[in-house]
Amino acid sequence: MLQQIDHLGIAVRSLEDAVPYYENVLGLHCEGQEEVESQKVRTAFFACGEVHLELLEPTSEDSPIAKFIEKNGEGIHHIAFRTDDISGQLKQAADNGVRLIHEVPIEGANDKLVAFLHPKSTKGVLTEFCMPK
């Protein structure tokens, strides 16, 4: 059911400050920016081969990304796996004792459905499943 690593989520304080690093230093092209109100973030996507980098800037002090940055600083936040059956993937995880953050997929960035697994059940790695709508 998993197809590939879709993207790595990277928490940043400011897209305005972070985007130039990815463009000017790494030579990547920003494919676009988007606000995801349900997650209280603004995102910017960069392609690196078949994997994307998703920069995540909090839009609210109570957003999960703001809390992550407060606790850990900027850096890698999550790994996202593309799947062709997000509900089946969630069921498989739950059936194997994994704690789900989302039992039902929610709207995510880039016109995808997303769902997260709790890092306490995934060896410390916040794991996302994503699937194009």
Secondary structure as UniProt FT lines:
FT   STRAND          2..11
FT   HELIX           15..20
FT   HELIX           21..25
FT   STRAND          30..36
FT   HELIX           37..39
FT   STRAND          41..48
FT   TURN            49..50
FT   STRAND          51..58
FT   TURN            61..62
FT   HELIX           64..72
FT   STRAND          75..83
FT   HELIX           86..95
FT   TURN            96..97
FT   STRAND          106..107
FT   HELIX           109..111
FT   STRAND          112..117
FT   HELIX           119..121
FT   TURN            122..124
FT   STRAND          127..132
//
